[in-house]
Amino acid sequence: MDNSNEHAGRKALVIGAASGIGWASARALATDGCQITLADRNIDGARERVAELGDPHTAAPVEVTDEASVQALFDQTGPLDVVVNCAGFSNVGLITDMPVEDFRAVIDVCLNGAFIVAKHAGRTLRKGGVLVSISSLNGRQPAAGMSAYCAAKAGLSMLTQVAALELGPRGIRVNAVAPGFVHTPLTAPAAAVPGVVEEYVENTALGRAGTPKDIAEAVRYLCSPSASWLTGEVLDINGGAHMKRYPDVMGHVMKLAAQ
Ligand SMILES: NC(=O)c1ccc[n+]([C@@H]2O[C@H](COP(=O)([O-])OP(=O)(O)OC[C@H]3O[C@@H](n4cnc5c(N)ncnc54)[C@H](O)[C@@H]3O)[C@@H](O)[C@H]2O)c1
C-alpha cells in the first residue's frame, strides 16, 4: 500500500518511538512524509532514532503515567494530525503470588497512561486527526500469568471505543491495533523461553510470529486519510491467532524454572 502522498505535510507524534513497534511506526510515517516527534521515556533511544531519520524530525522525553509530562509533550508539539501511542510493557506472575504494586505498574502504563495520552491527544488533534493506540491480542485472549496486561489491554480496547464516540463529532478518529506475538525487545525474554514462540506459531493460521513492520503497516493505514470513515475499531493483526488460543507462557516459564 502506498500512502505517501496522503501523509505529506502532516504532523505526527509517536510515543514509545525508541523501540519495537513504535520505532517501526515512526519510520513508516516518516517515509510517508509526516513530520514526527519521537517521544519516549528513553530519551537517548529516541534521539538515536531521530538521528537515523534526519530532519525535520525531533525527539522529546515523556513518561505516560505522569500527566504533567504528557501535558508538556503536547505543549511542545502544538496542533497535530496523528498521535500513535505505543508505550506499554508486561510482567508475568500468578494472581495469587503477584504483589499488588506489580499489577498496578502495568495498569498504570498500559491503561492509565493510555487514558492520559487520549485526554491530551483529544485536546490537541486537529479536525481530521487520528489517535491510534496499541492494544493486544491479550485484550481479548486471556493468558494465565498475565492478569495485569490482559486486563489493561481489554480496558484499552474499550477506552478506544469510548474515545471514538466522544471525539468523532469533532472529526477525530480513534482506533487501536491489537498485535499478536511480535519480535521486539519487549518480547525477547518470552521468546527466549523454549516453547513459547513455537506454541504461538502453532496457534496461528499463517504459521509465523509477527515483525514490527507487520504492525507498522496497519498503523500507517489507520492513520491515513484512506481510513477516513474508520473509527472505534480494534484491528486484530496476529497471523490468525485470535481464532485459536494463546500459548501457555506461564507453563513454559515454570517448566524452564524446574530444569
Ligand atoms: N511485541 C509484542 O508482541 C506486542 C504484542 C501486543 C501488543 N504490544 C504492545 O505494543 C506496544 C509496543 O511494544 P513493543 O513490543 O514495541 O515494546 P518495546 O519495549 O520494544 O517498545 C516500547 C517503548 O515504549 C517505551 N515506554 C514504555 N513505557 C513507557 C512509559 N511509561 N512512558 C513512555 N515511554 C514508555 C519504552 O521505552 C520503549 O521504547 C506496547 O504497548 C505493547 O504492549 C506488543
The ligand as an SDF file (V2000), in Angstrom:
LIG
                    3D

 44 48  0  0  0  0  0  0  0  0999 V2000
    5.6610   -7.0920   20.9320 N   0  0  0  0  0  0  0  0  0  0  0  0
    4.5040   -7.7090   21.0310 C   0  0  0  0  0  0  0  0  0  0  0  0
    4.3870   -8.9210   20.8410 O   0  0  0  0  0  0  0  0  0  0  0  0
    3.2570   -6.9180   21.3710 C   0  0  0  0  0  0  0  0  0  0  0  0
    2.0290   -7.5810   21.2190 C   0  0  0  0  0  0  0  0  0  0  0  0
    0.8660   -6.8930   21.5280 C   0  0  0  0  0  0  0  0  0  0  0  0
    0.9350   -5.5830   21.9440 C   0  0  0  0  0  0  0  0  0  0  0  0
    2.1390   -4.9780   22.0880 N   0  0  0  0  0  0  0  0  0  0  0  0
    2.1490   -3.5940   22.5560 C   0  0  0  0  0  0  0  0  0  0  0  0
    2.8230   -2.7900   21.6170 O   0  0  0  0  0  0  0  0  0  0  0  0
    3.4060   -1.6770   22.2870 C   0  0  0  0  0  0  0  0  0  0  0  0
    4.8740   -1.5710   21.8970 C   0  0  0  0  0  0  0  0  0  0  0  0
    5.5280   -2.7480   22.3220 O   0  0  0  0  0  0  0  0  0  0  0  0
    6.9450   -3.2230   21.7570 P   0  0  0  0  0  0  0  0  0  0  0  0
    6.8780   -4.6850   21.6680 O   0  0  0  0  0  0  0  0  0  0  0  0
    7.3140   -2.4190   20.5710 O   0  0  0  0  0  0  0  0  0  0  0  0
    7.8500   -2.8600   23.0280 O   0  0  0  0  0  0  0  0  0  0  0  0
    9.2700   -2.1460   23.1820 P   0  0  0  0  0  0  0  0  0  0  0  0
    9.6730   -2.3780   24.5900 O   0  0  0  0  0  0  0  0  0  0  0  0
   10.1860   -2.5640   22.0690 O   0  0  0  0  0  0  0  0  0  0  0  0
    8.9150   -0.5950   22.9660 O   0  0  0  0  0  0  0  0  0  0  0  0
    8.1380    0.1020   23.8990 C   0  0  0  0  0  0  0  0  0  0  0  0
    8.6730    1.5240   24.0030 C   0  0  0  0  0  0  0  0  0  0  0  0
    7.7950    2.2400   24.8880 O   0  0  0  0  0  0  0  0  0  0  0  0
    8.5900    2.9740   25.8100 C   0  0  0  0  0  0  0  0  0  0  0  0
    7.8440    3.1040   27.0690 N   0  0  0  0  0  0  0  0  0  0  0  0
    7.4700    2.0940   27.8940 C   0  0  0  0  0  0  0  0  0  0  0  0
    6.8320    2.5790   28.9550 N   0  0  0  0  0  0  0  0  0  0  0  0
    6.7860    3.9280   28.7940 C   0  0  0  0  0  0  0  0  0  0  0  0
    6.2540    4.9770   29.5810 C   0  0  0  0  0  0  0  0  0  0  0  0
    5.6910    4.7300   30.7750 N   0  0  0  0  0  0  0  0  0  0  0  0
    6.3290    6.2530   29.1190 N   0  0  0  0  0  0  0  0  0  0  0  0
    6.9610    6.4960   27.9370 C   0  0  0  0  0  0  0  0  0  0  0  0
    7.5030    5.5370   27.1590 N   0  0  0  0  0  0  0  0  0  0  0  0
    7.4110    4.2600   27.5870 C   0  0  0  0  0  0  0  0  0  0  0  0
    9.8570    2.1410   26.0160 C   0  0  0  0  0  0  0  0  0  0  0  0
   10.9370    2.9420   26.4870 O   0  0  0  0  0  0  0  0  0  0  0  0
   10.0810    1.5840   24.6180 C   0  0  0  0  0  0  0  0  0  0  0  0
   10.9050    2.4340   23.8330 O   0  0  0  0  0  0  0  0  0  0  0  0
    3.1700   -1.9080   23.7870 C   0  0  0  0  0  0  0  0  0  0  0  0
    2.0330   -1.1830   24.1870 O   0  0  0  0  0  0  0  0  0  0  0  0
    2.8910   -3.3870   23.8570 C   0  0  0  0  0  0  0  0  0  0  0  0
    2.0840   -3.7180   24.9760 O   0  0  0  0  0  0  0  0  0  0  0  0
    3.3130   -5.6100   21.8120 C   0  0  0  0  0  0  0  0  0  0  0  0
  1  2  1  0
  2  3  2  0
  2  4  1  0
  4  5  1  0
  4 44  2  0
  5  6  2  0
  6  7  1  0
  7  8  2  0
  8  9  1  0
  8 44  1  0
  9 10  1  0
  9 42  1  0
 10 11  1  0
 11 12  1  0
 11 40  1  0
 12 13  1  0
 13 14  1  0
 14 15  2  0
 14 16  1  0
 14 17  1  0
 17 18  1  0
 18 19  2  0
 18 20  1  0
 18 21  1  0
 21 22  1  0
 22 23  1  0
 23 24  1  0
 23 38  1  0
 24 25  1  0
 25 26  1  0
 25 36  1  0
 26 27  1  0
 26 35  1  0
 27 28  2  0
 28 29  1  0
 29 30  1  0
 29 35  2  0
 30 31  1  0
 30 32  2  0
 32 33  1  0
 33 34  2  0
 34 35  1  0
 36 37  1  0
 36 38  1  0
 38 39  1  0
 40 41  1  0
 40 42  1  0
 42 43  1  0
M  CHG  2   8   1  16  -1
M  END
$$$$
